[in-house]
Amino acid sequence: MDESVYLKPVKSMNPSEKIILDALKRSDTKVYKELFSKYSKSLFYYACKFVSDDVARDMVQDVFMVLWTQRNSLSISTSLNSYLFGVTRNKCLKQIREQSARGNESVLSEKEALYYETNSDSIHSIIEQELSDKYQQALQQLPPKCLEVFLMSRQQELRNKEIAAKLDISEKAVEKHISKALKHLRQALKEYLPLLGFIGHYIA
């Protein structure tokens, strides 16, 4: 599979990402470094689903090297998330096929690799399960009252005024609890934020 083929689009490129892409084409090294800082860890974790840690690390470096060396000819219609994770996925699958051809073992069997190559949606389920576990762990780290308020807001979809009335607290207190919960979740899941965007979920 050609490395320029990426996963089924999750989101189209938004205006800010078009600005980023234009900056890359102008050889803006600051933007390039910011992209690396934002995505490298999450791409690494993603690649580890397919290949060993050492190979995954090299794979991510290669993805960004390709991004830079081919910056003038880049044509991306999906979000940068979809593009970067798609290129990483295709490189991993290519690596697995090459290892199989040489008779070497890989993290995934050849049969599994073929499954992921033809069923890109399955990648979503893998990531979603991992993120769900991390999300639940982060929630359980919240103070009881903070957790109660946050769940009433996000799961029961109650307005701040309704939560305040049910818990006999001020709306200001509700806002503080929600703000505290979001800050904690963003911090606890900071290495996964690009992945959250990739599968269409955001902490907001």
Secondary structure as UniProt FT lines:
FT   TURN            3..4
FT   HELIX           15..25
FT   TURN            26..27
FT   HELIX           29..47
FT   TURN            48..50
FT   HELIX           53..69
FT   HELIX           71..73
FT   HELIX           80..101
FT   TURN            102..103
FT   HELIX           110..118
FT   HELIX           121..140
FT   HELIX           144..154
FT   HELIX           160..167
FT   HELIX           171..188
FT   HELIX           190..192
FT   HELIX           193..198
FT   TURN            199..200
//
